[in-house]
Amino acid sequence: MGVISTSTPCFHVASLRRFRFFSQSGIQTGRHRTTTLSVTVTNSSNYRNVAESREPLLSKTISLPGLPDDEDSEASISTCFWEWKPKITVHYQAAGSENFNSPAVLFLPGFGVGSFHYDKQLKDLGRDFRVWAIDFLGQGMSLPSEDPTSTQDGNTSSWGFGNEAQPWAEGLVYSIDLWRDQVQCFIQEVIKEPVYIVGNSLGGYVAIYSAAMNPRLVKGVTLLNATPFWGFLPNPTRSPRLARFFPWAGTFPLPDTIKKLSLIIWQKIIDPDSIAEILKQVYADQSTKVDKVFPRIVEITQHPAAAASFVSIMCAPQAQLSFNEALDMCEGNNTPICLVYGKEDPWVKPIWGHQVKKKLREAPYYQISPAGHCPHDELPEVVNYLLRGWMNNIESRGLVALPLLDGTEAREVEYFREGSRRSASVQFFGSRVSLWSLVSSYLKSRLV
């Protein structure tokens, strides 16, 4: 299968040689400017060991490095296409190809967006890691390049509502099981080595699901406000008898009976005012710039296959594994998991993150504020700092401390963005967190 680049040339991962990320002392020196933290550790890649870093963490305020602020300091992003199967092409972005001795990281987006939602991670983390972000099939720029159905009336304005499926689209449904397989094959055929997966919202479910089914391909998972459920119709493998009551479940062509209603709903959803209102709901900090995210979402909705793809996604079966079953399997496989949740998320409220933490006692759990459903885009300085620290902790086998230690109160962090000093709070729950601590934190969040 081929890989095509549309901007900066993509790299051939097969030629990459793997090196140890840490020296014997557990310290890696980097090429970026040093930023002094209250933990007296470094820039994005200079870290002290556990014993050295515990005492300074007693400081209440922690200064974090800001994002790279110019093209010379940020990582270059490559835009690429990977032909997974005939007529089925996956769009993805990549950065950090020159970081031969660093871990590989794969970012999975939420519903309705794409790899562009991780630009702040690719430009920053791509300076130290090898990073990829993909568009799920049926979303972003992974929509089909031709109509998956054939039409007799010659109407080509809305793809997917024709009379019969094209041969390459037989049985195609944009389901969570398809995305699981997409992630598995992408790791095997493009990245070609085990990766850390980071997933937001829907991407979080796909991340934990992929890790549960393919433990040898995944070194660890970070969940960013992961949705704990997806899909309405029963999975035919999991519930074959119940699935018989639903003979159509998102495949092409879409039935005429639902075409009219689905197009009415679609037109309401894609209205720019509706999209703006949704972004206003999910972003807790209204000062967050969405001037790049908003037009990209609007652009996606104008694709001729967007409406039918949306209906396919909404009517696709549930996953073979529930979210909790995937968590249990990952725990049984000893897959490292990190939880980073925005406190002000109106959809995946803090209680959902607390429930995951309750199941995964050893997983570090970070609750950050102000941040809603997309903490990586609202507080990228904080999320990138936590991701760096957590992955370096795993890579060093514990020689490098986690970014923060257990505490009963939220910690204030500060950073610079566009020349201004800004602040946020981070509350960390480690392996010794009690159920009461989680309940107490949730109750406090409801009272604020």
C-alpha angles and dihedrals in degrees: 000000000000135000118213125193123209098183130002107020114265118237128240106241092195089073095052116110118215121233135178109273093211133046121230090270091057093243128117121192118215140200098238131094116278117248116197114229127190084250086060090233119126153235122330092296111028112091137169122220126262097267093050097046104048101077099052090052088077087084110105098218122052121197114218129198114257126232119278105275104201141035093256093059101037126078118258115245122220120207112213145168125216120197103219096173134354108298090358110104128175122212118212143162127222139187139173099047089152093060094090096164098048133092123267119244127193121198121205118199131222127251117296097015135072146207090309088074088072099051090114090056096044094049092048107031090038087074090068108017138039104252137187133182122190137198113231115238110269092028140074112355092335091085114123119275092220138028111285088211136052121235131205098198094055094239107151100165094098117032122209098039097090131118100268141003121265112245092254091052098050108134092000113152125163096234134149089251089058091051090049089055090044091055093046094052093042091056092046099043105029109024094027097195138067114286144193109247123210117189134181123203106320088009088060092058091047090048096054091040092052092047092050093052097039108031094161091061097051127069094182145334132229116197118207107194090320117201108239095210140035135178134022106222122077119262110250093219095046098039108018096165094050091044090061089072088064106055091171118052111165102305125136133294099045113224119258089233092071100031098088096045094043092051091051091052091044093054090054093048096050095049105121090230090055092049091049091050092051091051089049089055098049098042111076094189105062090194090069109115113238095170090119098038097048099056091044091055091047091049092053092053090058093063111113091233096047098092096049091043090054091052091047090053093048093048097041119116124261121262123278087242125045117230091255092048090053090050090051092050092049090050090050089050091049091239109168112241130190124192122209114174132176108232097215098052107141092198109036095034122198092264090070092054090046090053090054090049090050089058095042104047094172096049117103110239122201121190111193132191144235089027134113133189096325106045093163090064098038098043105018092153090060097040094047090049091051093046092051093049095046095048092046089051089055095043092050092046091238099317089113114060124237112260093258137015133227115294138161094223133052116261123228117232127187134197141163123255122178091344096308129108112238134178141204137173128244125191116195126202115190135183093294096057115129128219088245091057090056093046091046092050091050093049091049091051090054092053096050 
